[in-house]
Amino acid sequence: MLEYIKLLRPQQYIKNVFLFLPLLFSENIMQIGLLTNSFLAFLIFCFSASSVYIINDIRDVEQDRMHPHKKDRPIASGAVPVGQALFISVSLMLGGIITSFLLHTAFGVIMTTYLVMNLAYSFGLKRVTILDVTIIAIGFVLRVLAGAAVVEIVASMWIVLMTFLLALFLALGKRRDDLLLSRDGLETRRNIDGYSLRFVNLAMTIMATVVIVCYIMYTISYEVQSRVDSEHLYLSSVFVILGILRYMQRTFVENNSGNPTMALYQDRFIQVCIILWLISLALVYYV
């Protein structure tokens, strides 16, 4: 049973907290009805995303067996037969589409778009340089749009832009890790020939800079300051900057950028930055 749970990659579910961002920034997070809808959307997205992870594992089974960490995944290790994994994936995918439309029509459309896009990614687009990381970033934007849809809030251009840029930054970090493994003689992905360490390092630096500038512009914009009735939201940018600097340290100094999700689970510095950032938002928005 443990192998079947691992097959779903529950550790990746933390990515889906992006669904709560529109509600968080709308100041309506304390409304039980809206919070319930967001939580249901979160659950649906989690299981739907698992269906894509399984398909991806089936497609990459041979490459995963050569990877120092991915070789222990249930399909690559042989713990879960491919046929059973495929049945679970299809069941989760169909269930996710049906329940998403039952919750909200717009959410159903976004969920279907996410699944179709990620199937295309698994069946070939992941091998197209730059487009591969762009699809990953769009996936996070779709999470934000899904969260906005179920609570019937229009996602602001700021949150969409910042989500895309941050996700692109993290996706480039994963590609950098693949390049390092390839340099050590391990071919982990077929599309890394389109990347180089110099290019990825430069691209990550640009993305980090743009994310920080974009967030600061958001906090000092007249529209946002008027909505939150405060000029102090810019102070929260300190924790955004520190969090990004720590991740860049993990990437460029420690060469440990392969799994952004594990960074959230394991890195105390990043965890403290996120907690302090949330506290700073709460003080500005709700006090």
C-alpha positions as CSV (number, residue, x, y, z in Angstrom):
1,M,0.0,0.0,0.0
2,L,2.9,2.4,0.8
3,E,4.1,2.0,-2.8
4,Y,0.7,3.0,-4.2
5,I,0.6,6.0,-2.0
6,K,4.1,7.0,-3.2
7,L,2.8,6.6,-6.7
8,L,0.5,9.5,-6.2
9,R,3.4,11.7,-5.1
10,P,1.6,13.3,-2.1
11,Q,4.7,15.4,-1.3
12,Q,4.0,17.4,-4.4
13,Y,0.5,18.4,-3.2
14,I,2.1,21.5,-1.5
15,K,2.2,23.0,-5.0
16,N,-1.5,23.2,-5.0
17,V,-1.6,25.7,-2.2
18,F,-1.4,28.3,-5.0
19,L,-5.1,27.7,-5.3
20,F,-5.6,29.6,-2.1
21,L,-3.6,32.7,-3.2
22,P,-6.6,34.6,-4.8
23,L,-8.6,34.1,-1.7
24,L,-5.7,35.1,0.5
25,F,-5.1,38.4,-1.3
26,S,-8.8,39.1,-1.6
27,E,-9.2,39.6,2.2
28,N,-12.1,37.1,2.2
29,I,-10.2,34.1,3.5
30,M,-12.2,34.0,6.7
31,Q,-15.5,33.4,4.8
32,I,-16.2,29.7,5.5
33,G,-18.1,29.1,2.2
34,L,-15.3,30.4,0.1
35,L,-12.7,28.6,2.1
36,T,-14.6,25.4,1.8
37,N,-14.8,25.7,-2.0
38,S,-11.1,26.4,-2.2
39,F,-10.3,23.4,0.0
40,L,-12.5,21.1,-2.2
41,A,-10.7,22.5,-5.3
42,F,-7.4,21.8,-3.7
43,L,-8.3,18.2,-3.1
44,I,-9.6,17.7,-6.6
45,F,-6.5,19.3,-8.0
46,C,-4.2,17.1,-5.9
47,F,-5.7,13.8,-7.2
48,S,-5.9,15.1,-10.7
49,A,-2.3,16.1,-10.6
50,S,-1.4,12.7,-9.4
51,S,-2.9,11.2,-12.5
52,V,-0.5,13.2,-14.6
53,Y,2.5,12.3,-12.4
54,I,1.7,8.6,-12.9
55,I,1.5,9.0,-16.7
56,N,4.8,10.9,-16.6
57,D,6.4,8.1,-14.6
58,I,5.1,5.5,-17.1
59,R,6.6,7.5,-20.0
60,D,9.9,8.1,-18.3
61,V,10.4,4.7,-16.6
62,E,13.6,3.8,-18.5
63,Q,15.2,7.2,-17.8
64,D,14.1,7.1,-14.2
65,R,15.8,3.8,-13.7
66,M,19.1,5.5,-14.5
67,H,18.4,8.4,-12.1
68,P,20.1,8.3,-8.7
69,H,16.8,9.2,-6.9
70,K,14.0,8.6,-9.3
71,K,15.0,4.9,-9.7
72,D,13.2,4.2,-6.4
73,R,9.9,5.5,-7.7
74,P,7.2,2.7,-7.6
75,I,7.0,2.1,-11.4
76,A,10.7,2.4,-12.0
77,S,11.5,0.0,-9.2
78,G,8.9,-2.5,-10.4
79,A,6.9,-2.2,-7.1
80,V,3.8,-1.2,-9.0
81,P,2.9,-2.8,-12.4
82,V,2.5,-0.4,-15.3
83,G,-1.1,-1.7,-16.0
84,Q,-2.3,-1.0,-12.5
85,A,-0.6,2.4,-12.5
86,L,-2.3,3.3,-15.8
87,F,-5.7,2.2,-14.4
88,I,-5.3,4.3,-11.3
89,S,-4.2,7.3,-13.5
90,V,-7.2,7.1,-15.8
91,S,-9.6,6.7,-12.9
92,L,-8.1,9.8,-11.1
93,M,-8.2,11.8,-14.3
94,L,-11.8,11.1,-15.1
95,G,-12.8,11.6,-11.5
96,G,-11.0,14.9,-11.3
97,I,-12.7,16.2,-14.5
98,I,-16.2,15.2,-13.4
99,T,-15.9,16.6,-9.8
100,S,-14.3,19.8,-11.0
101,F,-17.2,20.5,-13.3
102,L,-19.6,19.7,-10.5
103,L,-17.9,22.2,-8.2
104,H,-17.8,25.0,-10.7
105,T,-17.9,25.1,-14.5
106,A,-15.0,27.5,-14.9
107,F,-12.9,25.3,-12.6
108,G,-13.8,22.3,-14.7
109,V,-12.6,24.0,-17.9
110,I,-9.3,25.1,-16.2
111,M,-8.8,21.5,-14.8
112,T,-9.4,20.0,-18.2
113,T,-6.9,22.5,-19.8
114,Y,-4.3,21.6,-17.1
115,L,-4.7,17.9,-17.7
116,V,-4.6,18.2,-21.6
117,M,-1.5,20.5,-21.4
118,N,0.3,18.2,-19.0
119,L,-0.5,15.1,-21.1
120,A,1.0,17.0,-24.1
121,Y,4.0,17.8,-21.9
122,S,4.5,14.1,-21.0
123,F,4.1,12.9,-24.5
124,G,6.6,15.1,-26.2
125,L,6.6,18.8,-25.2
126,K,8.9,18.2,-22.3
127,R,11.7,17.7,-24.8
128,V,11.3,21.1,-26.3
129,T,13.8,23.5,-24.7
130,I,12.3,26.5,-23.0
131,L,8.8,25.4,-23.8
132,D,9.2,22.6,-21.2
133,V,9.8,25.1,-18.3
134,T,7.1,27.4,-19.7
135,I,4.5,24.7,-19.5
136,I,5.5,24.0,-15.9
137,A,5.1,27.7,-15.1
138,I,1.7,27.9,-16.8
139,G,0.6,25.0,-14.7
140,F,1.1,27.1,-11.6
141,V,-0.8,30.0,-13.2
142,L,-3.7,27.6,-13.9
143,R,-3.7,26.7,-10.2
144,V,-4.1,30.3,-9.3
145,L,-6.9,30.8,-11.9
146,A,-8.6,27.6,-10.6
147,G,-8.5,29.0,-7.1
148,A,-10.0,32.3,-8.3
149,A,-12.7,30.5,-10.3
150,V,-14.2,28.5,-7.4
151,V,-14.5,31.6,-5.2
152,E,-15.6,33.8,-8.2
153,I,-12.8,36.3,-7.8
154,V,-10.9,37.8,-10.7
155,A,-7.2,37.0,-10.3
156,S,-5.2,40.2,-10.6
157,M,-2.5,40.7,-13.2
158,W,0.0,40.9,-10.4
159,I,-0.7,37.5,-8.9
160,V,-0.7,35.9,-12.3
161,L,2.5,37.5,-13.4
162,M,4.4,36.8,-10.1
163,T,3.2,33.2,-10.1
164,F,4.4,32.6,-13.6
165,L,7.8,34.2,-13.0
166,L,8.4,32.4,-9.7
167,A,7.4,29.0,-11.2
168,L,9.7,29.6,-14.2
169,F,12.6,30.4,-11.8
170,L,12.0,27.2,-9.9
171,A,11.6,25.1,-13.1
172,L,15.0,26.4,-14.4
173,G,16.5,25.3,-11.1
174,K,15.3,21.8,-11.7
175,R,16.9,21.8,-15.2
176,R,20.1,23.0,-13.7
177,D,20.2,20.0,-11.4
178,D,19.7,17.7,-14.5
179,L,22.6,19.4,-16.1
180,L,24.8,18.7,-13.1
181,L,23.8,15.1,-13.1
182,S,24.5,14.9,-16.9
183,R,27.9,16.4,-16.3
184,D,28.6,13.6,-13.9
185,G,27.7,11.0,-16.6
186,L,24.0,10.5,-15.8
187,E,21.6,11.2,-18.7
188,T,18.4,12.1,-16.9
189,R,16.5,14.1,-19.6
190,R,16.7,14.2,-23.4
191,N,16.1,17.9,-23.7
192,I,19.0,19.1,-21.6
193,D,21.1,19.4,-24.8
194,G,19.3,22.7,-25.3
195,Y,20.5,24.1,-22.0
196,S,23.9,24.9,-20.6
197,L,24.9,25.8,-17.0
198,R,25.8,29.3,-18.2
199,F,22.4,29.8,-19.8
200,V,20.4,28.4,-16.9
201,N,22.4,30.4,-14.3
202,L,21.8,33.6,-16.3
203,A,18.1,32.8,-16.8
204,M,17.6,32.1,-13.1
205,T,19.3,35.3,-12.1
206,I,17.1,37.3,-14.5
207,M,13.9,35.6,-13.2
208,A,14.9,36.1,-9.6
209,T,15.4,39.8,-10.3
210,V,12.2,40.2,-12.2
211,V,10.2,38.4,-9.5
212,I,11.5,40.7,-6.8
213,V,10.9,43.9,-8.8
214,C,7.4,42.7,-9.7
215,Y,6.5,42.0,-6.1
216,I,7.8,45.4,-4.9
217,M,5.9,47.1,-7.7
218,Y,2.8,45.2,-6.5
219,T,3.2,46.3,-2.9
220,I,3.7,50.0,-3.8
221,S,1.0,50.2,-6.4
222,Y,-1.7,52.7,-5.7
223,E,-4.5,50.2,-6.4
224,V,-3.2,47.7,-3.9
225,Q,-2.4,50.3,-1.2
226,S,-5.9,51.7,-1.6
227,R,-7.5,48.3,-1.3
228,V,-5.6,47.2,1.8
229,D,-5.8,50.7,3.3
230,S,-2.1,50.6,4.2
231,E,1.2,51.8,2.8
232,H,3.2,49.2,4.7
233,L,2.7,46.2,2.5
234,Y,6.1,46.8,0.9
235,L,7.7,45.6,4.2
236,S,6.7,42.0,3.3
237,S,9.1,42.2,0.3
238,V,12.0,41.7,2.7
239,F,11.0,38.1,3.3
240,V,10.4,37.5,-0.4
241,I,13.9,38.7,-1.2
242,L,15.5,36.7,1.6
243,G,13.6,33.5,0.5
244,I,14.8,33.9,-3.1
245,L,18.4,34.6,-2.0
246,R,18.3,31.4,0.1
247,Y,17.1,29.4,-2.8
248,M,19.8,30.8,-5.0
249,Q,22.3,29.9,-2.4
250,R,21.0,26.3,-2.5
251,T,21.3,26.4,-6.3
252,F,24.6,28.1,-6.9
253,V,26.6,27.3,-3.8
254,E,25.2,24.0,-2.6
255,N,24.1,22.7,-6.1
256,N,20.9,21.5,-4.5
257,S,18.1,22.8,-6.7
258,G,16.7,19.6,-8.1
259,N,13.6,19.4,-5.9
260,P,12.0,22.8,-4.9
261,T,9.2,20.9,-3.0
262,M,11.8,19.3,-0.7
263,A,13.4,22.7,-0.1
264,L,10.1,23.8,1.4
265,Y,9.9,20.7,3.6
266,Q,13.5,20.7,4.7
267,D,15.0,24.2,4.5
268,R,14.4,26.0,7.8
269,F,15.5,29.4,6.5
270,I,13.0,29.2,3.6
271,Q,10.2,28.0,6.0
272,V,10.9,30.9,8.4
273,C,10.8,33.4,5.5
274,I,7.4,32.0,4.3
275,I,6.0,32.1,7.9
276,L,7.2,35.7,8.4
277,W,5.8,36.7,5.0
278,L,2.4,35.3,5.9
279,I,2.4,37.1,9.2
280,S,3.4,40.4,7.6
281,L,0.5,40.0,5.1
282,A,-1.9,39.2,8.0
283,L,-0.8,42.3,9.9
284,V,-1.4,44.5,6.9
285,Y,-4.6,42.9,5.6
286,Y,-6.4,42.0,8.8
287,V,-5.2,44.2,11.6
